[in-house]
Amino acid sequence: MNSRLLFAGSLRIMARNRLRTLFMSIGVVVGVATLIAGQSLGSGANKQIGERVNKMFGPGTILIFSRTLAYDDLQAIEEQLDQVVAAAPRFGGGESEISYQGTNRKTAVFGHSENAEFVWNRGVISGRFFTSDDMNKTTRVALIGTQLAQTLFAEVDPIGEEILIGSTPFRIIGVLESVGIDPHGEDRDEDIYVPITTAMRRLNNAEYVGTAKIVVSDHEQVDEDADRISEILRDRHHIAAGEKEDFAIYTSKFAGRMIFKANRVLNTYLLAAAGVVLLVAAVVISSIMLVVVRERIAEIGLRKAVGATEKNISLQFLVETLGVTFVAGLMGVILGLVAATIISRFIEVPVIVTNGSISLGLAAAIVVGIASGILPARRAARLDPVEALR
């Protein structure tokens, strides 16, 4: 049988039965669109989260969280662990009332040390960072995020201006690098940094820093270094063997493992969701094609009577089914890309389209076409021409 005539005939049948073709296509379009949109947004979200986590952690970094973490604890860690390159505590993060010439705003205020620029990987785009002198003298100086600078000062250079944090005046000495929205949805470009000693003594009268980040020299040994830090803190906090620790430690390797697990769960969920839709589509298409076979019994009998083989009949119905699902797959790819682009504008996640995801979507459409067309094609091919012509 001429393959060109076979495809042409299949296209004519599809065009002649537009409503039936539409019903057969819907499930494949939705399934492939779900797969493409999900993987495109998922890849973009994973990349975005990975970049932010890497910026927070970086290689060879250790985060410590504890309500009873003191300055002396960090000093002891630096003294007892030779691998420590630098350590920087962080205090606070709670919202405070900020005011400047009648403009009021609530924003997060963090206390940082002079090492924060290197350890926490966030410097300034103008002005200067804190110095050890600022720490020793509990100076009332502040660094502000780019978005807060725009809100409070508009076109005015904020360096040297004075703002009130609560009722305490602070002089702005720098504008922080932009980092955007964090994984919790908070705009970090509205943050304010003040010297950690100032935050603890003048703003909060606090004894413990709460959070610290440590950079070690060998990122391959970061988990072993974290275990050693845990031993130091257990000893300093007088925690007996078997008792629950009053601190939590996370490493850059731990963050990498968590990202990998999150990616795997997300991809599994997306594949499962798309798979269910495509499975339903395959059942619907197969059911419709079985009805089509019954409708065209006379045509099948006539073709067999003039010499068409079972292979010819089977191939015709299989090509018709594949034609519908492949075109539906292409439409699903386009719809998925459009949907991902629209959604990304609302959730501020980049769209990353890979050849692999497009190939997977089209392959899924082809598999659905083959799976749903085999049974109707075999039934049509096995019809007895004499019975069919009756």
N, C-alpha and C positions, 0 to 999 in steps of 0.2 A: 504494500500500500504506500502510495506517495506521501511522504511525511509533510510536504508543504500543503497538500490538500487536506491532510488530517488536521493540521493546526488551523488552517483557514476555516474548515468546517466547524471546529470547536469554538472558534471566535464568533462565528455567525450564530451558533446556538446560544452562546453566552449573551450576545447582544439582543437576541430575539426574546430571551427570558430574563429581562432586567431585574424584575422584582425577586425572582428566585436566586439570581446571582448575588443580589444585594444581601439577602438573608444568609447565604452561604459565606459571604465575605466578612460580615460584621464581627464575628467572633475572632477571626484571624487578625483583622485590623486592630481590634482592641488588645488582643494578646501581644502582638508584636509591638504596638505602641507602648504598652505597659513595660515591656522588656527594654525597649530603647530608651524611653524617658527615665525609667528607674535606674538603669545602668549609667546613663549620661549624668544624671543628677547625683547618683551615688558616687561615681568616680570623682566628680567635682567636689562633693562634700568631703570625701575621704582625703583628697589632696589638700583642701583648705584646712581641715582639722589637723592633718599631718604637719603642715607648715607651721600652724600655730603651736602645736605640741612641741615640735622641734625647736621653735623659737623659745618656748618656755623652758624646755629641758636642755636640748643640745646634747652632744656626746659627753659622757663622763659626768653627768650631773645627778645630784641626789636632793630630793625635797623632803623636809621634815615638818610635820604638823604636830603641835602639842600645846595644850593650854598651860603647861608648866615649863615650857622651853625658855631658858634664861640666857642672857649674854654670856655668863660664865660657862654654860654648857658648850657653846660654840667655841669659846677659847680653849676648853679642855679637848674638844675634838681636834682642833688645829694643832694642839701641842702633842697629842698622842697618835695622830694619824699623819705620817709623813707624806702620804699621797695627796693631801689636800692642797690645791692650788690657791683657792680663795673661797671665802664663805661670806654670805650676806644675809642678815635677818630681814624680815618684813613684818611690819606691824599694822593691824587695823584693816581698813577696807570698808568700814561702816560709813554710812552717809552722814554728811555734816552740812549745815547751812552755810552757803557761800554768798557773799554780797560784795558788790562793787558799784559805787555811785548809783544806788537805788535799784540795781539789778540783782535779784536774788535767785539762787538755784541750789538744789540739793545734789551733792555728788559724793563719790567715794574718795576718802582721804587715806593714803597709805604712808606709813613711815618707812624710810629706806636709809641705808648707810651709803658711805662713799664708794663701796665696792659694787653697788647695785648696777651701775652702768655696764660693768663687765659680766657680773654673775647672772643678773636677771635679763641681760641682753636687750636693754632699752636705754638709749642715750638721748641726747637733746639735739634738736635741729637749729636752735639758736640759744644764745646765752651760755651758761655753764652748768655743770653738775655739782653735787654736794662735795665738800672737802672734809677732811678729818677735823679741821678747825670748826666747821659747822656742827659736827657731832659733839666735840668737846664743849663748845659754848652753848649748846642747845639753841642755835640761831633760829630766828623766825623768818626763814626763807622758804620759798616754794617753787616747784616745777609744775606746770599745768599742761594738760593735753591739748592737741590742736583744735578739737571741736569746742572745748570749753573756752579756749582763747578767742575763737571766732565769736562765740556767744556773748562773752563779756566785753570784748574789746573791739570787735569788728575790724576796722582798718588800722586801729591804733596799735603801736608796738607795745606788747605787754611787759617787756623787760623793764624792771625798775618801778612798775606800778605796784600799788598796795591793795590787797584784798583782805576781807575779814573771813576767817574760818571760825564760825561761831561768833564770839566777841573778841577774838585774838587777831591782831593785825599781822599779816605776813607780806614780805616783799618778794615779788616774782623775779627769779634769777634765770629762768630758762623755760623753753617750750619743748615738751617731750616728743619723741618720734611717734608717728602715727602707727597704731597696730590694729585699729578697727574693732569689730565685734568679736568677743571671746566665745568659746564653745557654749557658755551659759546664756548667751544673748545680751550680755552687758557691753555697752560702748566704752571701751577702755580709753578712748580719746577724750573722755570727759573726766578722767582721773586727775587727782592732785597728789603730788609727792612732797613730803616734808621730811627733814632729818628725823631719823627714827628716835633719837633721844628727845627731840622736841615733841614729837607725837606722844611719847610715853609719859614725859614729865609735865609738859605744859598743857597738853590737850586732854589727856586721859588719866594721868596719875596711875600708870600701869606698871606692873613689876615684870611681866613676862612678855616676850616678843611674839610668841605664837607660831610663827612660820620662819623657816630658813632654807636657803638653797646653798648647796656646797658643790664646788667643781673639783673633781679629782683628776690626777694626771693620766691615768690609764683607763680609758673608757671600757676596755675589755674586762677589767677587774671591778667594775662599778658595783656589781651585786655583792662581791666579797667585802668591799669597802663599806657597803651599807650594813652588812652583818656586823662589822667591827664597830660602826657607829651605834648600832643598836645595843651592843654590849656596853659601850661607854655610857650611854644614856640610862640603861637599866641600873648600872652601878651608881651613877650620880643621883638618880631619882629613888634609890633604895627599893628597887623592885625585886622581890625574891623570885627564885626559880618557880615556875608554874603560875605566878601571878600575871594578870593581864597588864600589858604595857599601857602607859598613858601617853603614847606618841604613835605616830604612823610615819613610815618611811617609804618613799616611792623613788624608783630609779628610772633613768632614760630607757634602759632595757625593758623595764616593766611597762612603760608607756608604749613602747613599740609593740610589745606582745598584746596589749589591750587594743591598740589600733588594728592589728592583724585580726584579732578575734571579732571586733566590731565589723570589719570589712567582710569577713566570712559569713557572719550572721546576716548582714544586710543583703549580700549577694544571694545567699540561700533563700531568703524570704522573697526576693524579687523573682528569682527563677521559679520558685514554687507558685507564686501568684500568677505569673505569666503562664506557667505550665497548666494550672487549673483552667484558666480561660481558654487556652488552646485545646485542651482535652475536651471541654464542652463544645468548642467549635468543631472539632473532628467528629463528635457524635452527631451534631446537628447536620453537618455536611453529608455524612454517610447516610443519615435518614432521608435527607432530601434526594440524594442520588438514587437511593433504592426506589423512591417514588417515581423518579425520572425513568428508571429502567422499566417499571410497569407501564408507564405512559407510552414508551417507545417500543413496546414488544413487536408491533407490526413492522416497524422500521428495521428492527434487528433481524426479524425473520426474513424480510425481503433481501437484506444485505447478505445474509447467509445463503439464501437461495441462489444468488448470483455469484457466489464464490468467495465471500469474505470468511476468513478463518476465525477460530476462537481468539487467536492472538490479535487479529485486526480489531475485533469487537472490544476485547479487553483493553487494548491500547487506546482506543478512541475514548472510552469513558474515563480512563485514567488520565489522559491528557486534558480532558475537559475539567476534571477536578483539580489537577495541578495548575492549569491555567488560572482558575479562579483564585486558588490560594496564593499563587506567586504574585499575581497582581495585587491581591489583598495585602500580602506581605510588604510590597513596595509602598502601598498607601499607608500601612502601619508604621513603616520607618519614617516617612514624611510627617505623619501625625505625631509620632513620638518626639521627633526633633522639635516640632513647633510647640508641643505641650511643655517640653523641658525648658525651652527658651522663655516661654511665658511664666512658668512657675519660678524659674531662677530669678526673675526680676522682683518677685515678691519676697523670696526667702534669702536673697543675696548670696546665692551659691553658684559658682561657675559651672558651665556645661562643658563636659569633656566627652566628645564623641570619638570612639575608636572604630577602626575597621573591623575589629573582632566582634564588637556588639552588633554592628550592622550585618555582618556575615552570619552571626548567630540568629538574628531575627529572621533573615531570609531563609536560612537553613531550617528553622523551626516551621516556617510557612510551608516549605517543600515537604518536610516530614509529615505535617498534618495532611497535606494533599495526598501523599502516598498512602498514609494510614487510613484515611477516610475513603479513599477511592478503590482500594483493593477489593473489598467485599462487593460493592455494586458492580465493579468491572467483571469479577468472576461470575457473578450471577447472570449478568447479561451475556457473557461468553458461553455459558452452559445451556442457554435456552435452546430447546429443540425447534428448528426452523419450521417444521410442519405444524407443531402446536402453536407456534408464534403467529403463523399466517392465518390460522383459524380465528 
